[in-house]
């Protein structure tokens, strides 16, 4: 088993179909497969063996995709890191995984200093110089077949976002990856006629597995952009008649502010949101404006993306759907006991997409499981029809006056307010209540924040202990590179301020 065989199959079935569009370049599946083979041949020629770690730390590009599949073809392990990591952060992760080659950009290389002197790093390959990407592949063979690997062999290592503690290297096997790309393609009804837009970072599981991996599996085309730019994204949708749009909630918020957005998106047949659960009100507004559902799934990097899917057959707004093929989901209490239907608890997952473990962290790997069941750290509930609902992150739970408060419930109500463009609710230290519920709000243009009116309205929908005691206007919420709101940054900034004030 080797994920790269998906590329070889699509090159065989659809050799002349466009696989990747980047700027004004159209690359066919045949060309992509040949370039991936050249990378694999070059790696083998340098003496690298199946199982060796090869790192990519570079912006989204056609070469990123060709390199990734070339690494897999050679039987090596693709270690994918964020291009925006600071030099100290990058060196920390490289030192953890100890890859033998680093593929990077010239701009990144300038920031890394003497990284090439690390004893275990044998080559650093960028766009130019004595060891450039072009020189590496230009004389290599284009006739390299993907090496067969055991289904339990690691195919890729992706690092967690580090929302708690240091990032962890998540080892995903070829079986993990193959399971997910199949499930994604199946439930999204993907075909070789689809055009998918990808501006989210390829080092991340969503872009790497969900968008690109499933598209290559089905012979579909991926329109690659380096990052999200509102005008460029809309322009690409119109120019290339994109059929599948993938984004995070904050991007949908921005698109809803665009005049006549429904006309600009008329080629779309499918919209999907990832990274964080969509507020129900945003999903309804999008449907009203565009006549398109925003489909959602639930998953983590540890599960190689998709666990549940809110599907075509019966799309339930507010849910993340039902478990996909071969994946099981249970809700358990803090002692690991399965709870009754409709009760809240930790979401636990079992199936062939679950990670092999955390790199170099056996104890953390052990604590992440109850037997074969992966502990997600998310709180959820399954209804009588088998639909999963995300209540909140376990770590985001607020305990105020002895009462448990889940921020997402409050955020859902805030999003129904006309003045709220984005929001985040956190708990901050409070001498009387232990934690006080605090709302950070990004206002829509032309609106002002009226805490008294806001609090009065929330009291109509929420128990009094859930109503935020403080409302803070903020120009922009801190986010990671995949668009997820970083509540820890809000909390850290607020606590630092409290400490400076003598709290």
C-alpha positions as CSV (number, residue, x, y, z in Angstrom):
1,X,0.0,0.0,0.0
2,X,1.3,3.5,-0.9
3,X,-0.8,6.7,-1.1
4,X,1.3,7.7,-4.1
5,X,-0.3,4.9,-6.2
6,X,-3.4,7.1,-6.3
7,X,-1.4,9.6,-8.4
8,X,-0.2,6.8,-10.7
9,X,-3.7,5.5,-11.1
10,X,-5.1,9.0,-12.0
11,X,-2.2,9.5,-14.4
12,X,-3.2,6.2,-16.1
13,X,-6.9,7.0,-16.2
14,X,-6.7,10.7,-17.0
15,X,-3.2,11.4,-18.4
16,X,-4.2,14.6,-20.2
17,X,-6.5,16.0,-17.6
18,X,-5.3,19.0,-15.7
19,X,-4.2,18.0,-12.2
20,X,-2.9,21.3,-10.9
21,X,-3.5,24.9,-11.9
22,X,-1.1,27.5,-10.4
23,X,-1.1,31.0,-11.7
24,X,-1.0,30.5,-15.5
25,X,0.4,27.0,-15.4
26,X,-1.8,24.0,-16.2
27,X,-0.1,20.7,-15.2
28,X,-1.6,17.4,-16.3
29,X,-1.7,14.2,-14.3
30,X,0.9,12.7,-16.6
31,X,3.3,15.6,-16.0
32,X,2.7,15.6,-12.2
33,X,3.4,11.8,-12.1
34,X,6.5,12.2,-14.1
35,X,7.8,15.0,-11.9
36,X,7.0,13.0,-8.7
37,X,8.9,10.1,-10.2
38,X,11.9,12.3,-10.8
39,X,11.9,13.4,-7.2
40,X,11.6,9.7,-6.1
41,X,14.4,8.7,-8.4
42,X,16.6,11.5,-7.2
43,X,16.1,10.5,-3.6
44,X,16.9,6.9,-4.4
45,X,20.0,8.0,-6.3
46,X,21.3,9.9,-3.2
47,X,21.0,6.7,-1.3
48,X,17.9,7.3,0.7
49,X,15.9,4.3,1.9
50,X,12.2,3.6,2.5
51,X,11.3,5.0,6.0
52,X,13.8,7.9,5.9
53,X,12.3,11.2,6.9
54,X,12.2,13.9,4.2
55,X,11.0,17.4,5.3
56,X,9.0,20.0,3.2
57,X,8.9,23.5,4.6
58,X,7.8,25.8,1.8
59,X,4.8,27.8,0.5
60,X,2.0,26.2,-1.5
61,X,3.1,25.4,-5.0
62,X,3.0,22.8,-7.7
63,X,6.5,21.8,-6.7
64,X,5.3,21.2,-3.1
65,X,2.8,18.6,-4.4
66,X,5.3,16.9,-6.8
67,X,7.8,16.7,-4.0
68,X,5.3,15.3,-1.5
69,X,4.2,12.5,-3.9
70,X,7.8,11.9,-4.9
71,X,8.8,11.3,-1.3
72,X,5.9,8.8,-0.9
73,X,6.8,7.1,-4.1
74,X,10.3,6.5,-2.8
75,X,8.8,4.9,0.3
76,X,10.1,7.7,2.4
77,X,8.2,9.6,5.1
78,X,6.9,13.2,4.2
79,X,7.5,15.5,7.2
80,X,5.5,18.6,6.4
81,X,6.1,21.8,8.4
82,X,4.5,25.3,8.2
83,X,6.3,27.8,6.1
84,X,5.6,30.6,8.6
85,X,7.4,29.0,11.5
86,X,10.0,31.2,13.1
87,X,13.6,29.9,12.8
88,X,13.7,28.8,16.4
89,X,10.4,27.0,16.1
90,X,11.5,25.3,12.8
91,X,14.8,24.1,14.3
92,X,13.0,22.7,17.3
93,X,10.7,20.6,15.2
94,X,13.5,19.5,12.8
95,X,15.5,18.5,15.8
96,X,12.6,16.4,17.1
97,X,12.1,14.6,13.8
98,X,15.7,14.7,12.4
99,X,14.9,14.5,8.7
100,X,17.7,13.8,6.2
101,X,16.6,16.3,3.6
102,X,14.9,19.7,3.9
103,X,13.0,21.1,0.9
104,X,12.4,24.8,1.5
105,X,12.2,28.2,-0.2
106,X,15.1,30.6,-0.8
107,X,13.3,33.1,1.5
108,X,13.1,30.6,4.3
109,X,16.7,29.5,3.8
110,X,17.9,33.1,4.4
111,X,16.3,33.0,7.9
112,X,17.8,29.7,9.0
113,X,21.4,30.6,9.4
114,X,23.6,27.5,10.0
115,X,20.8,25.0,9.9
116,X,22.7,23.1,7.2
117,X,25.3,22.3,9.8
118,X,23.0,20.1,11.8
119,X,24.7,16.7,11.8
120,X,21.7,14.6,10.7
121,X,20.6,17.0,7.9
122,X,22.4,15.8,4.8
123,X,20.9,18.1,2.2
124,X,19.0,21.4,2.1
125,X,17.3,22.0,-1.2
126,X,15.7,25.3,-2.3
127,X,14.9,27.0,-5.5
128,X,18.4,28.1,-6.4
129,X,22.1,27.3,-5.6
130,X,24.3,24.3,-6.0
131,X,21.6,22.0,-4.6
132,X,18.4,23.4,-6.2
133,X,15.2,21.6,-6.8
134,X,15.6,21.9,-10.5
135,X,19.1,20.5,-10.5
136,X,18.0,17.6,-8.3
137,X,15.3,16.4,-10.7
138,X,16.5,17.5,-14.1
139,X,18.7,14.4,-14.7
140,X,16.6,12.0,-12.7
141,X,14.5,9.2,-14.2
142,X,10.8,9.8,-14.8
143,X,10.1,6.1,-14.8
144,X,9.9,5.3,-11.0
145,X,7.0,3.2,-9.7
146,X,5.7,3.8,-6.1
147,X,7.4,1.3,-3.8
148,X,5.0,-1.0,-2.0
149,X,4.8,-0.3,1.8
150,X,3.1,-2.1,4.6
151,X,-0.2,-0.5,5.5
152,X,1.1,0.2,9.0
153,X,4.2,2.0,7.7
154,X,4.3,5.8,8.4
155,X,3.6,7.8,5.2
156,X,3.5,11.3,6.6
157,X,4.2,13.2,9.8
158,X,2.2,16.3,10.5
159,X,2.8,18.5,13.6
160,X,-0.1,19.6,15.7
161,X,-0.9,23.3,16.1
162,X,0.5,23.3,19.6
163,X,-2.6,24.7,21.2
164,X,-1.5,23.1,24.4
165,X,2.2,22.7,25.1
166,X,4.7,22.0,22.4
167,X,3.6,20.7,18.9
168,X,3.5,16.9,18.6
169,X,4.5,15.0,15.5
170,X,1.5,13.0,14.4
171,X,2.5,9.8,12.6
172,X,0.0,8.9,9.9
173,X,0.3,5.5,8.1
174,X,-0.5,4.8,4.5
175,X,-3.7,3.0,5.7
176,X,-4.7,6.1,7.7
177,X,-4.2,8.3,4.6
178,X,-5.8,5.9,2.2
179,X,-8.9,5.5,4.4
180,X,-9.5,9.2,4.7
181,X,-9.0,10.1,1.1
182,X,-11.4,7.4,0.1
183,X,-14.0,8.4,2.7
184,X,-13.7,12.1,1.7
185,X,-14.1,11.4,-2.0
186,X,-17.0,9.0,-1.4
187,X,-19.0,11.3,0.9
188,X,-18.4,14.4,-1.1
189,X,-19.3,12.6,-4.3
190,X,-16.1,13.8,-5.9
191,X,-15.4,13.1,-9.6
192,X,-12.7,13.7,-12.2
193,X,-14.7,16.7,-13.4
194,X,-14.4,18.7,-10.2
195,X,-12.2,21.8,-9.8
196,X,-11.2,22.4,-6.2
197,X,-9.7,25.7,-4.9
198,X,-6.9,25.3,-2.3
199,X,-5.4,28.4,-0.6
200,X,-5.1,26.7,2.8
201,X,-1.6,25.6,3.8
202,X,-0.5,22.2,2.3
203,X,1.5,21.3,5.3
204,X,-1.8,21.0,7.2
205,X,-4.0,17.9,7.1
206,X,-7.0,19.6,5.7
207,X,-5.3,20.9,2.5
208,X,-2.9,18.0,2.2
209,X,-5.4,15.1,2.8
210,X,-8.9,16.4,2.5
211,X,-8.5,18.7,-0.5
212,X,-5.4,17.7,-2.5
213,X,-5.3,14.0,-1.5
214,X,-8.9,13.3,-2.3
215,X,-8.8,15.3,-5.6
216,X,-5.8,13.3,-6.8
217,X,-7.5,10.1,-5.8
218,X,-10.5,10.9,-8.0
219,X,-8.7,12.6,-10.9
220,X,-10.0,16.0,-10.0
221,X,-8.1,19.3,-10.5
222,X,-6.7,21.5,-7.7
223,X,-6.3,25.2,-8.2
224,X,-3.4,26.1,-5.9
225,X,-2.9,29.5,-4.3
226,X,-0.2,30.4,-1.8
227,X,-2.6,31.9,0.7
228,X,-6.0,33.4,1.0
229,X,-6.6,36.7,-0.8
230,X,-10.3,37.6,-1.2
231,X,-10.0,39.1,-4.7
232,X,-7.7,36.3,-6.0
233,X,-9.9,33.6,-4.6
234,X,-13.1,35.0,-6.1
235,X,-11.2,35.6,-9.4
236,X,-10.0,32.0,-9.5
237,X,-13.5,30.7,-8.9
238,X,-14.8,32.7,-11.8
239,X,-11.9,32.1,-14.1
240,X,-11.5,28.4,-13.6
241,X,-15.2,27.6,-12.9
242,X,-14.3,26.1,-9.5
243,X,-16.9,23.6,-8.4
244,X,-15.7,22.9,-4.8
245,X,-14.8,25.5,-2.3
246,X,-13.0,24.8,1.0
247,X,-12.5,27.4,3.7
248,X,-12.7,28.1,7.4
249,X,-15.5,30.0,9.2
250,X,-13.7,33.3,9.2
251,X,-13.4,33.3,5.4
252,X,-17.1,32.6,5.0
253,X,-17.7,35.6,7.2
254,X,-15.6,37.8,4.8
255,X,-17.4,36.4,1.7
256,X,-20.8,37.2,3.2
257,X,-19.7,40.9,3.3
258,X,-19.1,40.9,-0.5
259,X,-21.9,42.5,-2.6
260,X,-23.5,40.1,-5.1
261,X,-21.4,37.2,-3.8
262,X,-24.0,34.7,-5.1
263,X,-23.3,35.8,-8.7
264,X,-19.5,35.4,-8.3
265,X,-19.9,31.9,-6.9
266,X,-22.4,30.5,-9.4
267,X,-20.0,27.8,-10.6
268,X,-19.8,26.2,-7.2
269,X,-21.7,23.0,-6.4
270,X,-20.2,22.3,-3.1
271,X,-19.0,24.3,0.0
272,X,-17.1,22.9,3.0
273,X,-15.9,24.4,6.2
274,X,-13.2,23.1,8.4
275,X,-10.9,24.0,11.4
276,X,-13.8,25.0,13.7
277,X,-17.5,24.4,13.9
278,X,-19.6,26.9,12.0
279,X,-22.0,29.0,13.9
280,X,-25.6,28.0,12.9
281,X,-26.6,31.5,12.0
282,X,-23.7,31.8,9.5
283,X,-24.7,28.5,7.8
284,X,-28.3,29.8,7.5
285,X,-27.2,33.2,6.1
286,X,-24.9,31.5,3.6
287,X,-27.7,29.2,2.4
288,X,-30.1,32.2,2.1
289,X,-27.6,34.2,0.1
290,X,-26.1,31.5,-2.2
291,X,-28.6,28.6,-2.1
292,X,-25.6,26.4,-1.1
293,X,-25.2,24.4,2.0
294,X,-22.0,24.6,4.0
295,X,-21.1,21.0,4.6
296,X,-19.0,20.1,7.6
297,X,-17.1,17.1,8.9
298,X,-15.5,16.3,12.2
299,X,-11.9,15.2,12.5
300,X,-8.5,15.9,13.8
301,X,-5.0,15.5,12.5
302,X,-4.7,12.4,14.6
303,X,-7.6,10.9,12.7
304,X,-6.2,11.9,9.3
305,X,-9.1,14.3,8.8
306,X,-12.6,12.9,8.4
307,X,-14.4,11.1,11.3
308,X,-18.0,12.2,10.7
309,X,-19.7,13.9,7.8
310,X,-22.9,16.1,7.6
311,X,-23.9,14.7,4.3
312,X,-26.1,15.1,1.2
313,X,-28.8,12.8,2.3
314,X,-29.9,14.7,5.3
315,X,-27.9,17.8,6.1
316,X,-28.6,18.9,9.7
317,X,-27.5,22.4,10.4
318,X,-25.6,22.6,13.7
319,X,-24.4,19.0,13.5
320,X,-21.1,17.6,12.1
321,X,-22.9,14.5,10.8
322,X,-22.7,10.8,11.3
323,X,-19.6,8.5,11.3
324,X,-18.1,7.7,7.9
325,X,-17.2,4.2,6.6
326,X,-15.3,2.0,9.0
327,X,-15.1,4.7,11.7
328,X,-16.8,4.3,15.1
329,X,-17.6,7.1,17.5
330,X,-18.5,6.9,21.2
331,X,-19.2,9.5,23.9
332,X,-17.5,8.7,27.2
333,X,-17.4,10.2,30.7
334,X,-14.1,11.2,32.5
335,X,-13.7,7.6,33.7
336,X,-13.9,6.2,30.2
337,X,-17.5,4.8,30.5
338,X,-19.8,5.1,27.5
339,X,-22.6,7.6,28.4
340,X,-26.3,7.3,27.5
341,X,-27.6,8.6,24.2
342,X,-28.1,12.3,24.3
343,X,-25.6,12.9,27.1
344,X,-22.5,15.0,26.8
345,X,-19.0,13.6,27.1
346,X,-15.6,13.2,25.5
347,X,-15.7,12.2,21.8
348,X,-13.7,8.9,21.4
349,X,-12.9,7.4,18.0
350,X,-11.8,4.0,16.7
351,X,-11.0,2.9,13.1
352,X,-8.3,2.6,10.4
353,X,-7.7,6.3,10.1
354,X,-6.4,6.7,13.6
355,X,-2.8,7.8,13.9
356,X,0.1,5.4,14.6
357,X,1.1,7.7,17.5
358,X,3.0,10.8,18.5
359,X,6.6,10.8,17.3
360,X,9.1,10.3,20.1
361,X,6.4,10.6,22.7
362,X,5.3,7.1,23.9
363,X,3.7,8.3,27.1
364,X,1.7,11.0,25.4
365,X,0.6,8.4,22.8
366,X,-0.5,6.1,25.6
367,X,-2.5,8.8,27.4
368,X,-4.3,9.7,24.2
369,X,-6.0,6.4,24.0
370,X,-8.4,4.2,26.0
371,X,-7.4,0.9,24.6
372,X,-7.9,1.4,20.8
373,X,-10.2,4.4,21.3
374,X,-8.6,7.8,20.6
375,X,-9.5,10.5,23.1
376,X,-10.2,13.6,21.0
377,X,-10.3,16.2,23.9
378,X,-13.6,17.4,22.4
379,X,-16.9,17.4,24.2
380,X,-19.8,16.2,22.1
381,X,-23.3,14.5,22.1
382,X,-24.9,12.0,19.7
383,X,-28.6,12.3,19.1
384,X,-31.2,9.6,18.5
385,X,-30.5,9.7,14.7
386,X,-26.8,9.1,15.2
387,X,-25.8,12.7,14.4
388,X,-22.8,14.1,16.4
389,X,-22.9,17.6,17.8
390,X,-19.7,19.4,19.1
391,X,-20.3,21.1,22.4
392,X,-16.8,22.5,22.9
393,X,-13.2,21.7,23.5
394,X,-12.6,20.1,26.9
395,X,-9.8,22.6,27.5
396,X,-12.1,25.6,26.7
397,X,-14.6,24.7,29.5
398,X,-15.3,27.6,31.8
399,X,-16.1,26.9,35.4
400,X,-17.8,30.0,36.9
401,X,-19.4,30.0,40.3
402,X,-19.3,26.2,40.3
403,X,-21.2,26.0,37.0
404,X,-19.9,24.5,33.8
405,X,-20.1,26.8,30.8
406,X,-19.3,25.8,27.2
407,X,-18.2,28.9,25.2
408,X,-19.6,27.7,21.9
409,X,-23.2,27.9,23.2
410,X,-22.7,31.6,23.9
411,X,-20.9,32.2,20.6
412,X,-23.8,30.7,18.7
413,X,-26.2,33.3,20.3
414,X,-23.7,36.1,19.7
415,X,-23.6,35.3,16.0
416,X,-27.3,36.0,15.7
417,X,-26.7,39.6,16.6
418,X,-26.5,42.0,13.6
419,X,-23.4,43.8,14.9
420,X,-21.2,40.7,15.5
421,X,-18.9,39.7,12.7
422,X,-16.7,37.4,14.7
423,X,-16.5,36.5,18.4
424,X,-14.7,34.3,20.9
425,X,-15.7,33.6,24.5
426,X,-13.2,32.7,27.2
427,X,-12.9,32.4,30.9
428,X,-10.7,34.8,32.8
429,X,-9.6,34.7,36.5
430,X,-12.1,36.2,38.9
431,X,-11.8,36.4,42.7
432,X,-15.5,35.9,43.3
433,X,-16.5,33.4,40.6
434,X,-13.2,31.6,39.9
435,X,-13.6,32.5,36.2
436,X,-15.7,35.2,34.6
437,X,-17.2,34.6,31.2
438,X,-15.7,37.2,28.8
439,X,-16.7,37.8,25.2
440,X,-14.3,39.3,22.6
441,X,-16.2,40.8,19.6
442,X,-15.2,41.9,16.1
443,X,-17.9,44.4,15.0
444,X,-19.4,44.6,11.5
445,X,-18.6,47.9,9.7
446,X,-20.9,50.7,10.9
447,X,-21.9,49.2,14.2
448,X,-20.9,50.1,17.8
449,X,-20.6,47.9,20.8
450,X,-23.4,48.4,23.4
451,X,-22.6,45.9,26.3
452,X,-25.8,46.7,28.2
453,X,-28.1,46.0,25.2
454,X,-26.0,42.9,24.3
455,X,-26.3,41.5,27.8
456,X,-30.0,42.1,28.0
457,X,-30.5,40.2,24.7
458,X,-28.3,37.3,25.8
459,X,-30.3,36.9,29.0
460,X,-33.3,36.1,26.9
461,X,-31.5,33.1,25.4
462,X,-29.1,31.9,28.1
463,X,-29.1,31.1,31.8
464,X,-27.8,34.0,33.8
465,X,-24.5,32.3,34.7
466,X,-23.7,31.8,31.0
467,X,-24.1,35.5,30.1
468,X,-20.7,37.2,29.7
469,X,-19.9,39.6,32.4
470,X,-17.5,41.5,30.2
471,X,-17.6,42.5,26.4
472,X,-14.4,43.5,24.8
473,X,-14.2,45.1,21.3
474,X,-11.3,43.8,19.3
475,X,-10.2,44.7,15.7
476,X,-9.1,41.2,14.8
477,X,-9.1,37.8,16.6
478,X,-5.8,36.0,16.8
479,X,-5.7,33.0,14.5
480,X,-3.3,30.3,13.4
481,X,-2.4,29.7,9.8
482,X,-5.3,27.4,9.2
483,X,-7.8,30.1,10.4
484,X,-8.6,28.6,13.8
485,X,-9.2,31.3,16.5
486,X,-6.4,31.1,19.1
487,X,-8.3,31.5,22.4
488,X,-5.1,30.8,24.3
489,X,-3.6,34.0,22.9
490,X,-6.6,36.0,24.1
491,X,-6.3,34.4,27.5
492,X,-2.6,35.0,27.8
493,X,-2.8,38.6,26.8
494,X,-5.7,39.2,29.3
495,X,-3.9,37.4,32.1
496,X,-0.7,39.3,31.5
497,X,-2.7,42.6,31.8
498,X,-4.3,41.4,35.0
499,X,-0.9,40.6,36.5
500,X,0.4,44.0,35.6
501,X,-2.6,45.5,37.4
502,X,-1.8,43.4,40.5
503,X,-4.5,40.7,40.3
